[in-house]
Amino acid sequence: MLVLAMVLALVRMLKGPSAQDRVLALDCMYLNGMLLALVLGIHYGSSAYFEGALLIALFSFVGTTAMAKFLLRGEVIE
Amino acid sequence: MTDAALPLWAEITIAVLVLAGAAIALLGSWGLLRLQTYFERVHAPSIIATMGCWCIMHGTIVYFSLQGEGLALHSLLIALFVAITVPVTNIFLMRAALFRARRTGSDVPPSLSRSTASVERDS
């Protein structure tokens, strides 16, 4: 179900009418991937997936904020 | 694979939590695909960040607390981080979308907090 959710977000990202739709869909894919990493950690019984999920969450925040800033101003660092 | 050392109630609890979280994530992505305008669509992934993330996080906490020794609360870190950062990114995205919609002259409410000086500077 999580993979299907990622596929739905990917469809929205590919056909999104505007740039902010694509950024939102990418953020949604990051969230789904993070949850998928947690579920895989339960499935394989190892807590090593936890660091991966935390890194995905971190990159999601940084990337989405940077792209929203880019959409707002036209440049990331001003 | 999961070993069979867990009791039955723990397996049922973990399975219900993880399946509920995955179903909510699917629902959020489906809403992201189905809703019409951008300002409706921006709300759909928030349910993944709140309910889906908290369901799967609680399943992870139950599993690793029963698997290892002691209470494994490190998944709470992820949920807290997501709960802090997702409103920030949502506000940034909505502000960017409003700004771009105003630039293209769409039918959106005018800017209240940012006065005419910033609009003149931006445009």
N, CA and C atoms of all chains as a GROMACS GRO file, in nm:
protein
  603
    1MET      N    1   0.082  -0.121   0.000
    1MET     CA    2   0.000   0.000   0.000
    1MET      C    3   0.086   0.126   0.000
    2LEU      N    4   0.199   0.119   0.072
    2LEU     CA    5   0.286   0.237   0.073
    2LEU      C    6   0.350   0.258  -0.063
    3VAL      N    7   0.386   0.147  -0.129
    3VAL     CA    8   0.444   0.161  -0.263
    3VAL      C    9   0.341   0.216  -0.360
    4LEU      N   10   0.216   0.172  -0.344
    4LEU     CA   11   0.109   0.225  -0.428
    4LEU      C   12   0.088   0.374  -0.401
    5ALA      N   13   0.099   0.413  -0.273
    5ALA     CA   14   0.088   0.555  -0.241
    5ALA      C   15   0.201   0.635  -0.305
    6MET      N   16   0.324   0.577  -0.304
    6MET     CA   17   0.436   0.645  -0.370
    6MET      C   18   0.412   0.657  -0.519
    7VAL      N   19   0.351   0.554  -0.579
    7VAL     CA   20   0.323   0.559  -0.723
    7VAL      C   21   0.221   0.668  -0.754
    8LEU      N   22   0.118   0.680  -0.668
    8LEU     CA   23   0.018   0.785  -0.689
    8LEU      C   24   0.081   0.924  -0.679
    9ALA      N   25   0.168   0.942  -0.581
    9ALA     CA   26   0.237   1.071  -0.569
    9ALA      C   27   0.327   1.096  -0.689
   10LEU      N   28   0.387   0.988  -0.742
   10LEU     CA   29   0.474   1.003  -0.859
   10LEU      C   30   0.393   1.045  -0.981
   11VAL      N   31   0.271   0.989  -0.994
   11VAL     CA   32   0.185   1.028  -1.106
   11VAL      C   33   0.151   1.176  -1.097
   12ARG      N   34   0.117   1.221  -0.973
   12ARG     CA   35   0.088   1.363  -0.956
   12ARG      C   36   0.212   1.447  -0.987
   13MET      N   37   0.330   1.397  -0.951
   13MET     CA   38   0.450   1.475  -0.978
   13MET      C   39   0.477   1.484  -1.127
   14LEU      N   40   0.447   1.376  -1.201
   14LEU     CA   41   0.476   1.379  -1.344
   14LEU      C   42   0.375   1.461  -1.420
   15LYS      N   43   0.246   1.460  -1.378
   15LYS     CA   44   0.146   1.531  -1.455
   15LYS      C   45   0.105   1.662  -1.390
   16GLY      N   46   0.171   1.700  -1.279
   16GLY     CA   47   0.129   1.819  -1.207
   16GLY      C   48   0.126   1.942  -1.293
   17PRO      N   49   0.018   2.020  -1.284
   17PRO     CA   50   0.008   2.135  -1.375
   17PRO      C   51   0.106   2.247  -1.342
   18SER      N   52   0.148   2.259  -1.220
   18SER     CA   53   0.238   2.369  -1.188
   18SER      C   54   0.356   2.317  -1.108
   19ALA      N   55   0.451   2.404  -1.083
   19ALA     CA   56   0.574   2.363  -1.016
   19ALA      C   57   0.549   2.330  -0.870
   20GLN      N   58   0.458   2.406  -0.806
   20GLN     CA   59   0.437   2.377  -0.664
   20GLN      C   60   0.366   2.244  -0.644
   21ASP      N   61   0.290   2.199  -0.744
   21ASP     CA   62   0.232   2.065  -0.737
   21ASP      C   63   0.341   1.959  -0.735
   22ARG      N   64   0.442   1.980  -0.818
   22ARG     CA   65   0.550   1.881  -0.822
   22ARG      C   66   0.628   1.879  -0.692
   23VAL      N   67   0.651   1.995  -0.634
   23VAL     CA   68   0.724   2.000  -0.507
   23VAL      C   69   0.643   1.933  -0.397
   24LEU      N   70   0.512   1.958  -0.397
   24LEU     CA   71   0.426   1.896  -0.296
   24LEU      C   72   0.424   1.744  -0.312
   25ALA      N   73   0.418   1.698  -0.438
   25ALA     CA   74   0.417   1.554  -0.461
   25ALA      C   75   0.550   1.492  -0.421
   26LEU      N   76   0.660   1.565  -0.442
   26LEU     CA   77   0.790   1.513  -0.400
   26LEU      C   78   0.798   1.503  -0.248
   27ASP      N   79   0.739   1.601  -0.179
   27ASP     CA   80   0.735   1.596  -0.033
   27ASP      C   81   0.652   1.477   0.015
   28CYS      N   82   0.541   1.453  -0.055
   28CYS     CA   83   0.456   1.339  -0.022
   28CYS      C   84   0.530   1.207  -0.044
   29MET      N   85   0.609   1.202  -0.152
   29MET     CA   86   0.688   1.081  -0.177
   29MET      C   87   0.792   1.060  -0.071
   30TYR      N   88   0.853   1.170  -0.023
   30TYR     CA   89   0.950   1.158   0.085
   30TYR      C   90   0.886   1.100   0.210
   31LEU      N   91   0.763   1.150   0.242
   31LEU     CA   92   0.692   1.099   0.360
   31LEU      C   93   0.663   0.950   0.346
   32ASN      N   94   0.615   0.912   0.227
   32ASN     CA   95   0.582   0.770   0.206
   32ASN      C   96   0.708   0.683   0.214
   33GLY      N   97   0.817   0.733   0.159
   33GLY     CA   98   0.941   0.657   0.166
   33GLY      C   99   0.992   0.642   0.307
   34MET      N  100   0.972   0.746   0.388
   34MET     CA  101   1.014   0.738   0.528
   34MET      C  102   0.932   0.632   0.602
   35LEU      N  103   0.800   0.632   0.580
   35LEU     CA  104   0.716   0.531   0.644
   35LEU      C  105   0.752   0.391   0.594
   36LEU      N  106   0.787   0.382   0.466
   36LEU     CA  107   0.826   0.252   0.410
   36LEU      C  108   0.954   0.202   0.475
   37ALA      N  109   1.047   0.293   0.504
   37ALA     CA  110   1.171   0.253   0.571
   37ALA      C  111   1.141   0.201   0.711
   38LEU      N  112   1.048   0.266   0.781
   38LEU     CA  113   1.012   0.220   0.916
   38LEU      C  114   0.948   0.081   0.910
   39VAL      N  115   0.858   0.062   0.812
   39VAL     CA  116   0.791  -0.068   0.802
   39VAL      C  117   0.891  -0.178   0.764
   40LEU      N  118   0.988  -0.144   0.678
   40LEU     CA  119   1.092  -0.242   0.644
   40LEU      C  120   1.177  -0.274   0.766
   41GLY      N  121   1.199  -0.174   0.852
   41GLY     CA  122   1.272  -0.199   0.976
   41GLY      C  123   1.199  -0.296   1.065
   42ILE      N  124   1.065  -0.285   1.070
   42ILE     CA  125   0.988  -0.383   1.148
   42ILE      C  126   0.997  -0.520   1.083
   43HIS      N  127   0.989  -0.522   0.949
   43HIS     CA  128   0.982  -0.650   0.879
   43HIS      C  129   1.112  -0.729   0.894
   44TYR      N  130   1.223  -0.661   0.882
   44TYR     CA  131   1.351  -0.731   0.893
   44TYR      C  132   1.404  -0.734   1.035
   45GLY      N  133   1.333  -0.669   1.126
   45GLY     CA  134   1.370  -0.678   1.266
   45GLY      C  135   1.500  -0.610   1.300
   46SER      N  136   1.542  -0.513   1.221
   46SER     CA  137   1.666  -0.443   1.254
   46SER      C  138   1.636  -0.295   1.271
   47SER      N  139   1.705  -0.234   1.366
   47SER     CA  140   1.682  -0.092   1.388
   47SER      C  141   1.773  -0.005   1.303
   48ALA      N  142   1.843  -0.067   1.206
   48ALA     CA  143   1.930   0.013   1.120
   48ALA      C  144   1.850   0.096   1.021
   49TYR      N  145   1.725   0.054   0.996
   49TYR     CA  146   1.642   0.131   0.906
   49TYR      C  147   1.596   0.262   0.968
   50PHE      N  148   1.608   0.270   1.100
   50PHE     CA  149   1.563   0.391   1.168
   50PHE      C  150   1.647   0.512   1.126
   51GLU      N  151   1.778   0.493   1.116
   51GLU     CA  152   1.864   0.605   1.075
   51GLU      C  153   1.832   0.648   0.933
   52GLY      N  154   1.802   0.551   0.848
   52GLY     CA  155   1.762   0.585   0.712
   52GLY      C  156   1.636   0.668   0.708
   53ALA      N  157   1.538   0.629   0.791
   53ALA     CA  158   1.413   0.704   0.795
   53ALA      C  159   1.436   0.845   0.847
   54LEU      N  160   1.522   0.856   0.947
   54LEU     CA  161   1.551   0.989   1.002
   54LEU      C  162   1.620   1.077   0.898
   55LEU      N  163   1.713   1.017   0.821
   55LEU     CA  164   1.782   1.093   0.717
   55LEU      C  165   1.684   1.135   0.607
   56ILE      N  166   1.590   1.044   0.572
   56ILE     CA  167   1.492   1.079   0.470
   56ILE      C  168   1.406   1.195   0.517
   57ALA      N  169   1.365   1.193   0.645
   57ALA     CA  170   1.285   1.303   0.698
   57ALA      C  171   1.363   1.434   0.695
   58LEU      N  172   1.491   1.426   0.730
   58LEU     CA  173   1.575   1.547   0.730
   58LEU      C  174   1.590   1.604   0.590
   59PHE      N  175   1.620   1.516   0.492
   59PHE     CA  176   1.636   1.563   0.355
   59PHE      C  177   1.505   1.616   0.298
   60SER      N  178   1.394   1.555   0.343
   60SER     CA  179   1.264   1.604   0.298
   60SER      C  180   1.242   1.748   0.342
   61PHE      N  181   1.272   1.774   0.470
   61PHE     CA  182   1.252   1.910   0.521
   61PHE      C  183   1.342   2.010   0.449
   62VAL      N  184   1.470   1.975   0.437
   62VAL     CA  185   1.565   2.069   0.375
   62VAL      C  186   1.530   2.092   0.229
   63GLY      N  187   1.502   1.984   0.156
   63GLY     CA  188   1.475   1.998   0.013
   63GLY      C  189   1.347   2.073  -0.015
   64THR      N  190   1.242   2.042   0.061
   64THR     CA  191   1.114   2.109   0.034
   64THR      C  192   1.121   2.256   0.072
   65THR      N  193   1.188   2.286   0.183
   65THR     CA  194   1.202   2.426   0.221
   65THR      C  195   1.282   2.503   0.117
   66ALA      N  196   1.389   2.442   0.067
   66ALA     CA  197   1.470   2.512  -0.032
   66ALA      C  198   1.393   2.534  -0.160
   67MET      N  199   1.314   2.434  -0.202
   67MET     CA  200   1.240   2.452  -0.327
   67MET      C  201   1.125   2.550  -0.311
   68ALA      N  202   1.061   2.552  -0.194
   68ALA     CA  203   0.956   2.651  -0.172
   68ALA      C  204   1.015   2.792  -0.170
   69LYS      N  205   1.132   2.804  -0.111
   69LYS     CA  206   1.201   2.934  -0.110
   69LYS      C  207   1.237   2.976  -0.252
   70PHE      N  208   1.277   2.877  -0.331
   70PHE     CA  209   1.310   2.907  -0.470
   70PHE      C  210   1.187   2.953  -0.548
   71LEU      N  211   1.073   2.886  -0.522
   71LEU     CA  212   0.950   2.926  -0.591
   71LEU      C  213   0.905   3.064  -0.544
   72LEU      N  214   0.935   3.097  -0.420
   72LEU     CA  215   0.888   3.225  -0.366
   72LEU      C  216   0.973   3.340  -0.415
   73ARG      N  217   1.102   3.320  -0.424
   73ARG     CA  218   1.192   3.432  -0.453
   73ARG      C  219   1.263   3.422  -0.586
   74GLY      N  220   1.284   3.301  -0.633
   74GLY     CA  221   1.362   3.285  -0.753
   74GLY      C  222   1.507   3.251  -0.725
   75GLU      N  223   1.544   3.255  -0.597
   75GLU     CA  224   1.678   3.212  -0.560
   75GLU      C  225   1.674   3.157  -0.418
   76VAL      N  226   1.767   3.070  -0.387
   76VAL     CA  227   1.760   3.000  -0.259
   76VAL      C  228   1.820   3.085  -0.149
   77ILE      N  229   1.939   3.134  -0.175
   77ILE     CA  230   2.007   3.213  -0.073
   77ILE      C  231   2.010   3.358  -0.120
   78GLU      N  232   1.958   3.445  -0.036
   78GLU     CA  233   1.955   3.584  -0.078
   78GLU      C  234   2.030   3.671   0.023
   79MET      N  235   1.342  -1.155   0.881
   79MET     CA  236   1.202  -1.183   0.916
   79MET      C  237   1.180  -1.167   1.065
   80THR      N  238   1.055  -1.148   1.101
   80THR     CA  239   1.023  -1.137   1.243
   80THR      C  240   1.027  -1.275   1.306
   81ASP      N  241   1.087  -1.281   1.422
   81ASP     CA  242   1.090  -1.410   1.490
   81ASP      C  243   0.959  -1.429   1.566
   82ALA      N  244   0.935  -1.552   1.605
   82ALA     CA  245   0.806  -1.586   1.665
   82ALA      C  246   0.805  -1.564   1.815
   83ALA      N  247   0.902  -1.488   1.868
   83ALA     CA  248   0.910  -1.472   2.013
   83ALA      C  249   0.803  -1.376   2.064
   84LEU      N  250   0.745  -1.297   1.974
   84LEU     CA  251   0.647  -1.201   2.020
   84LEU      C  252   0.516  -1.270   2.056
   85PRO      N  253   0.447  -1.222   2.158
   85PRO     CA  254   0.315  -1.278   2.188
   85PRO      C  255   0.213  -1.237   2.082
   86LEU      N  256   0.100  -1.304   2.088
   86LEU     CA  257   0.001  -1.286   1.982
   86LEU      C  258  -0.059  -1.146   1.984
   87TRP      N  259  -0.086  -1.095   2.105
   87TRP     CA  260  -0.149  -0.963   2.112
   87TRP      C  261  -0.056  -0.855   2.056
   88ALA      N  262   0.076  -0.873   2.076
   88ALA     CA  263   0.170  -0.775   2.022
   88ALA      C  264   0.171  -0.779   1.870
   89GLU      N  265   0.169  -0.901   1.815
   89GLU     CA  266   0.168  -0.911   1.669
   89GLU      C  267   0.042  -0.850   1.610
   90ILE      N  268  -0.072  -0.876   1.677
   90ILE     CA  269  -0.198  -0.819   1.627
   90ILE      C  270  -0.194  -0.666   1.636
   91THR      N  271  -0.143  -0.616   1.748
   91THR     CA  272  -0.137  -0.470   1.765
   91THR      C  273  -0.047  -0.406   1.660
   92ILE      N  274   0.071  -0.466   1.640
   92ILE     CA  275   0.165  -0.409   1.543
   92ILE      C  276   0.107  -0.415   1.402
   93ALA      N  277   0.044  -0.528   1.369
   93ALA     CA  278  -0.012  -0.542   1.235
   93ALA      C  279  -0.124  -0.441   1.211
   94VAL      N  280  -0.209  -0.423   1.312
   94VAL     CA  281  -0.320  -0.327   1.295
   94VAL      C  282  -0.266  -0.186   1.281
   95LEU      N  283  -0.166  -0.151   1.362
   95LEU     CA  284  -0.111  -0.015   1.355
   95LEU      C  285  -0.044   0.011   1.221
   96VAL      N  286   0.037  -0.086   1.175
   96VAL     CA  287   0.111  -0.065   1.050
   96VAL      C  288   0.015  -0.062   0.931
   97LEU      N  289  -0.085  -0.151   0.934
   97LEU     CA  290  -0.180  -0.150   0.822
   97LEU      C  291  -0.263  -0.024   0.821
   98ALA      N  292  -0.301   0.025   0.939
   98ALA     CA  293  -0.377   0.151   0.945
   98ALA      C  294  -0.292   0.267   0.893
   99GLY      N  295  -0.165   0.270   0.932
   99GLY     CA  296  -0.077   0.376   0.883
   99GLY      C  297  -0.059   0.370   0.732
  100ALA      N  298  -0.043   0.249   0.679
  100ALA     CA  299  -0.025   0.236   0.534
  100ALA      C  300  -0.152   0.273   0.460
  101ALA      N  301  -0.268   0.237   0.517
  101ALA     CA  302  -0.395   0.274   0.453
  101ALA      C  303  -0.414   0.424   0.454
  102ILE      N  304  -0.375   0.489   0.563
  102ILE     CA  305  -0.388   0.634   0.569
  102ILE      C  306  -0.293   0.701   0.470
  103ALA      N  307  -0.173   0.645   0.455
  103ALA     CA  308  -0.079   0.700   0.357
  103ALA      C  309  -0.134   0.686   0.215
  104LEU      N  310  -0.195   0.571   0.189
  104LEU     CA  311  -0.256   0.551   0.057
  104LEU      C  312  -0.369   0.651   0.035
  105LEU      N  313  -0.447   0.674   0.140
  105LEU     CA  314  -0.559   0.769   0.131
  105LEU      C  315  -0.508   0.911   0.103
  106GLY      N  316  -0.400   0.950   0.171
  106GLY     CA  317  -0.344   1.082   0.148
  106GLY      C  318  -0.291   1.099   0.007
  107SER      N  319  -0.223   0.997  -0.044
  107SER     CA  320  -0.170   1.007  -0.180
  107SER      C  321  -0.283   1.006  -0.282
  108TRP      N  322  -0.387   0.928  -0.253
  108TRP     CA  323  -0.504   0.926  -0.342
  108TRP      C  324  -0.571   1.062  -0.345
  109GLY      N  325  -0.579   1.127  -0.228
  109GLY     CA  326  -0.633   1.262  -0.225
  109GLY      C  327  -0.546   1.360  -0.300
  110LEU      N  328  -0.414   1.341  -0.290
  110LEU     CA  329  -0.322   1.426  -0.366
  110LEU      C  330  -0.345   1.413  -0.515
  111LEU      N  331  -0.385   1.292  -0.558
  111LEU     CA  332  -0.407   1.272  -0.701
  111LEU      C  333  -0.546   1.319  -0.743
  112ARG      N  334  -0.644   1.307  -0.655
  112ARG     CA  335  -0.782   1.326  -0.696
  112ARG      C  336  -0.831   1.470  -0.687
  113LEU      N  337  -0.786   1.545  -0.586
  113LEU     CA  338  -0.846   1.676  -0.562
  113LEU      C  339  -0.815   1.772  -0.677
  114GLN      N  340  -0.901   1.874  -0.690
  114GLN     CA  341  -0.900   1.951  -0.814
  114GLN      C  342  -0.795   2.063  -0.814
  115THR      N  343  -0.808   2.157  -0.721
  115THR     CA  344  -0.717   2.271  -0.725
  115THR      C  345  -0.598   2.248  -0.634
  116TYR      N  346  -0.497   2.333  -0.650
  116TYR     CA  347  -0.376   2.314  -0.569
  116TYR      C  348  -0.403   2.338  -0.422
  117PHE      N  349  -0.490   2.436  -0.392
  117PHE     CA  350  -0.511   2.470  -0.251
  117PHE      C  351  -0.596   2.367  -0.180
  118GLU      N  352  -0.666   2.281  -0.254
  118GLU     CA  353  -0.723   2.163  -0.190
  118GLU      C  354  -0.620   2.052  -0.178
  119ARG      N  355  -0.536   2.040  -0.278
  119ARG     CA  356  -0.440   1.931  -0.279
  119ARG      C  357  -0.335   1.943  -0.170
  120VAL      N  358  -0.308   2.067  -0.126
  120VAL     CA  359  -0.198   2.084  -0.032
  120VAL      C  360  -0.233   2.026   0.105
  121HIS      N  361  -0.363   2.002   0.129
  121HIS     CA  362  -0.402   1.947   0.259
  121HIS      C  363  -0.390   1.795   0.263
  122ALA      N  364  -0.391   1.730   0.148
  122ALA     CA  365  -0.401   1.585   0.147
  122ALA      C  366  -0.280   1.514   0.210
  123PRO      N  367  -0.154   1.552   0.181
  123PRO     CA  368  -0.044   1.480   0.244
  123PRO      C  369  -0.028   1.507   0.393
  124SER      N  370  -0.102   1.606   0.447
  124SER     CA  371  -0.087   1.633   0.589
  124SER      C  372  -0.137   1.517   0.674
  125ILE      N  373  -0.235   1.443   0.621
  125ILE     CA  374  -0.287   1.329   0.698
  125ILE      C  375  -0.182   1.218   0.704
  126ILE      N  376  -0.094   1.211   0.602
  126ILE     CA  377   0.016   1.114   0.612
  126ILE      C  378   0.111   1.156   0.723
  127ALA      N  379   0.137   1.287   0.729
  127ALA     CA  380   0.235   1.335   0.826
  127ALA      C  381   0.183   1.327   0.967
  128THR      N  382   0.053   1.328   0.987
  128THR     CA  383   0.001   1.319   1.124
  128THR      C  384  -0.041   1.177   1.157
  129MET      N  385  -0.152   1.133   1.101
  129MET     CA  386  -0.207   1.004   1.144
  129MET      C  387  -0.126   0.885   1.096
  130GLY      N  388  -0.085   0.885   0.969
  130GLY     CA  389  -0.009   0.772   0.918
  130GLY      C  390   0.124   0.756   0.989
  131CYS      N  391   0.193   0.869   1.004
  131CYS     CA  392   0.324   0.865   1.069
  131CYS      C  393   0.312   0.822   1.215
  132TRP      N  394   0.208   0.871   1.283
  132TRP     CA  395   0.195   0.834   1.426
  132TRP      C  396   0.155   0.688   1.440
  133CYS      N  397   0.069   0.636   1.351
  133CYS     CA  398   0.032   0.495   1.359
  133CYS      C  399   0.154   0.404   1.342
  134ILE      N  400   0.231   0.429   1.236
  134ILE     CA  401   0.346   0.342   1.209
  134ILE      C  402   0.452   0.360   1.317
  135MET      N  403   0.463   0.483   1.370
  135MET     CA  404   0.560   0.507   1.477
  135MET      C  405   0.523   0.428   1.603
  136HIS      N  406   0.395   0.424   1.635
  136HIS     CA  407   0.354   0.347   1.753
  136HIS      C  408   0.376   0.197   1.732
  137GLY      N  409   0.352   0.149   1.609
  137GLY     CA  410   0.383   0.010   1.580
  137GLY      C  411   0.530  -0.020   1.597
  138THR      N  412   0.616   0.072   1.549
  138THR     CA  413   0.760   0.054   1.564
  138THR      C  414   0.802   0.053   1.711
  139ILE      N  415   0.741   0.141   1.790
  139ILE     CA  416   0.775   0.147   1.932
  139ILE      C  417   0.737   0.017   2.002
  140VAL      N  418   0.617  -0.035   1.971
  140VAL     CA  419   0.574  -0.161   2.034
  140VAL      C  420   0.666  -0.274   1.994
  141TYR      N  421   0.702  -0.280   1.863
  141TYR     CA  422   0.787  -0.390   1.817
  141TYR      C  423   0.924  -0.387   1.881
  142PHE      N  424   0.990  -0.271   1.875
  142PHE     CA  425   1.128  -0.269   1.925
  142PHE      C  426   1.134  -0.269   2.077
  143SER      N  427   1.024  -0.227   2.144
  143SER     CA  428   1.024  -0.237   2.290
  143SER      C  429   1.013  -0.382   2.334
  144LEU      N  430   0.936  -0.462   2.260
  144LEU     CA  431   0.925  -0.603   2.296
  144LEU      C  432   1.041  -0.684   2.244
  145GLN      N  433   1.105  -0.636   2.138
  145GLN     CA  434   1.215  -0.711   2.078
  145GLN      C  435   1.341  -0.701   2.163
  146GLY      N  436   1.384  -0.578   2.185
  146GLY     CA  437   1.502  -0.559   2.267
  146GLY      C  438   1.464  -0.548   2.412
  147GLU      N  439   1.556  -0.498   2.491
  147GLU     CA  440   1.526  -0.476   2.631
  147GLU      C  441   1.501  -0.328   2.653
  148GLY      N  442   1.402  -0.301   2.734
  148GLY     CA  443   1.372  -0.163   2.766
  148GLY      C  444   1.280  -0.099   2.664
  149LEU      N  445   1.249   0.024   2.690
  149LEU     CA  446   1.156   0.098   2.606
  149LEU      C  447   1.233   0.163   2.492
  150ALA      N  448   1.196   0.130   2.368
  150ALA     CA  449   1.266   0.184   2.252
  150ALA      C  450   1.189   0.303   2.200
  151LEU      N  451   1.228   0.420   2.241
  151LEU     CA  452   1.153   0.540   2.205
  151LEU      C  453   1.218   0.619   2.093
  152HIS      N  454   1.316   0.557   2.021
  152HIS     CA  455   1.386   0.639   1.922
  152HIS      C  456   1.299   0.672   1.802
  153SER      N  457   1.191   0.595   1.782
  153SER     CA  458   1.102   0.630   1.671
  153SER      C  459   1.022   0.756   1.700
  154LEU      N  460   1.006   0.784   1.828
  154LEU     CA  461   0.935   0.906   1.866
  154LEU      C  462   1.008   1.029   1.813
  155LEU      N  463   1.141   1.016   1.798
  155LEU     CA  464   1.222   1.125   1.745
  155LEU      C  465   1.177   1.162   1.603
  156ILE      N  466   1.154   1.056   1.522
  156ILE     CA  467   1.110   1.081   1.384
  156ILE      C  468   0.976   1.150   1.382
  157ALA      N  469   0.882   1.099   1.466
  157ALA     CA  470   0.747   1.156   1.465
  157ALA      C  471   0.750   1.301   1.512
  158LEU      N  472   0.829   1.329   1.613
  158LEU     CA  473   0.838   1.468   1.660
  158LEU      C  474   0.900   1.557   1.555
  159PHE      N  475   1.004   1.505   1.488
  159PHE     CA  476   1.070   1.584   1.383
  159PHE      C  477   0.974   1.614   1.269
  160VAL      N  478   0.898   1.512   1.228
  160VAL     CA  479   0.801   1.532   1.120
  160VAL      C  480   0.692   1.629   1.165
  161ALA      N  481   0.647   1.614   1.291
  161ALA     CA  482   0.541   1.702   1.340
  161ALA      C  483   0.589   1.846   1.349
  162ILE      N  484   0.718   1.867   1.368
  162ILE     CA  485   0.768   2.004   1.372
  162ILE      C  486   0.788   2.058   1.230
  163THR      N  487   0.845   1.977   1.141
  163THR     CA  488   0.889   2.032   1.013
  163THR      C  489   0.779   2.038   0.908
  164VAL      N  490   0.680   1.949   0.914
  164VAL     CA  491   0.581   1.948   0.806
  164VAL      C  492   0.494   2.074   0.803
  165PRO      N  493   0.449   2.132   0.917
  165PRO     CA  494   0.379   2.260   0.905
  165PRO      C  495   0.466   2.370   0.846
  166VAL      N  496   0.594   2.368   0.877
  166VAL     CA  497   0.683   2.471   0.822
  166VAL      C  498   0.690   2.460   0.670
  167THR      N  499   0.711   2.338   0.620
  167THR     CA  500   0.719   2.322   0.475
  167THR      C  501   0.585   2.350   0.409
  168ASN      N  502   0.474   2.314   0.479
  168ASN     CA  503   0.343   2.343   0.420
  168ASN      C  504   0.318   2.492   0.410
  169ILE      N  505   0.357   2.565   0.513
  169ILE     CA  506   0.337   2.711   0.509
  169ILE      C  507   0.423   2.772   0.400
  170PHE      N  508   0.547   2.725   0.386
  170PHE     CA  509   0.633   2.776   0.279
  170PHE      C  510   0.572   2.748   0.143
  171LEU      N  511   0.523   2.623   0.125
  171LEU     CA  512   0.467   2.587  -0.006
  171LEU      C  513   0.342   2.668  -0.036
  172MET      N  514   0.256   2.688   0.066
  172MET     CA  515   0.134   2.764   0.040
  172MET      C  516   0.166   2.910   0.012
  173ARG      N  517   0.265   2.964   0.080
  173ARG     CA  518   0.302   3.102   0.052
  173ARG      C  519   0.360   3.115  -0.088
  174ALA      N  520   0.440   3.016  -0.129
  174ALA     CA  521   0.495   3.020  -0.264
  174ALA      C  522   0.384   3.008  -0.368
  175ALA      N  523   0.286   2.920  -0.341
  175ALA     CA  524   0.177   2.901  -0.436
  175ALA      C  525   0.091   3.026  -0.446
  176LEU      N  526   0.063   3.090  -0.331
  176LEU     CA  527  -0.014   3.214  -0.334
  176LEU      C  528   0.061   3.323  -0.410
  177PHE      N  529   0.191   3.330  -0.385
  177PHE     CA  530   0.272   3.431  -0.452
  177PHE      C  531   0.270   3.411  -0.602
  178ARG      N  532   0.287   3.285  -0.644
  178ARG     CA  533   0.287   3.258  -0.788
  178ARG      C  534   0.150   3.280  -0.850
  179ALA      N  535   0.043   3.248  -0.772
  179ALA     CA  536  -0.092   3.271  -0.825
  179ALA      C  537  -0.119   3.420  -0.838
  180ARG      N  538  -0.067   3.500  -0.743
  180ARG     CA  539  -0.085   3.646  -0.757
  180ARG      C  540  -0.006   3.701  -0.874
  181ARG      N  541   0.110   3.642  -0.896
  181ARG     CA  542   0.191   3.690  -1.008
  181ARG      C  543   0.124   3.663  -1.141
  182THR      N  544   0.055   3.548  -1.151
  182THR     CA  545  -0.012   3.517  -1.276
  182THR      C  546  -0.151   3.576  -1.285
  183GLY      N  547  -0.195   3.649  -1.179
  183GLY     CA  548  -0.322   3.717  -1.186
  183GLY      C  549  -0.441   3.626  -1.166
  184SER      N  550  -0.426   3.518  -1.089
  184SER     CA  551  -0.539   3.431  -1.064
  184SER      C  552  -0.630   3.492  -0.958
  185ASP      N  553  -0.743   3.424  -0.935
  185ASP     CA  554  -0.843   3.474  -0.841
  185ASP      C  555  -0.809   3.422  -0.701
  186VAL      N  556  -0.715   3.485  -0.636
  186VAL     CA  557  -0.676   3.448  -0.500
  186VAL      C  558  -0.690   3.571  -0.413
  187PRO      N  559  -0.707   3.553  -0.282
  187PRO     CA  560  -0.715   3.670  -0.195
  187PRO      C  561  -0.586   3.750  -0.195
  188PRO      N  562  -0.598   3.881  -0.179
  188PRO     CA  563  -0.477   3.964  -0.185
  188PRO      C  564  -0.392   3.948  -0.060
  189SER      N  565  -0.272   3.996  -0.070
  189SER     CA  566  -0.178   3.982   0.041
  189SER      C  567  -0.217   4.079   0.152
  190LEU      N  568  -0.219   4.029   0.276
  190LEU     CA  569  -0.256   4.114   0.389
  190LEU      C  570  -0.134   4.161   0.466
  191SER      N  571  -0.050   4.065   0.505
  191SER     CA  572   0.060   4.103   0.592
  191SER      C  573   0.171   4.172   0.515
  192ARG      N  574   0.196   4.123   0.395
  192ARG     CA  575   0.304   4.183   0.318
  192ARG      C  576   0.246   4.299   0.239
  193SER      N  577   0.295   4.417   0.266
  193SER     CA  578   0.232   4.538   0.215
  193SER      C  579   0.269   4.560   0.069
  194THR      N  580   0.230   4.673   0.017
  194THR     CA  581   0.250   4.700  -0.125
  194THR      C  582   0.397   4.717  -0.160
  195ALA      N  583   0.477   4.748  -0.060
  195ALA     CA  584   0.619   4.768  -0.090
  195ALA      C  585   0.682   4.637  -0.136
  196SER      N  586   0.649   4.527  -0.067
  196SER     CA  587   0.709   4.400  -0.105
  196SER      C  588   0.652   4.352  -0.237
  197VAL      N  589   0.523   4.381  -0.262
  197VAL     CA  590   0.464   4.341  -0.389
  197VAL      C  591   0.533   4.416  -0.503
  198GLU      N  592   0.557   4.546  -0.481
  198GLU     CA  593   0.625   4.622  -0.586
  198GLU      C  594   0.768   4.574  -0.605
  199ARG      N  595   0.830   4.533  -0.495
  199ARG     CA  596   0.966   4.487  -0.509
  199ARG      C  597   0.970   4.352  -0.579
  200ASP      N  598   0.868   4.267  -0.550
  200ASP     CA  599   0.870   4.135  -0.611
  200ASP      C  600   0.835   4.140  -0.758
  201SER      N  601   0.742   4.228  -0.794
  201SER     CA  602   0.693   4.224  -0.932
  201SER      C  603   0.766   4.322  -1.021
   0.00000   0.00000   0.00000
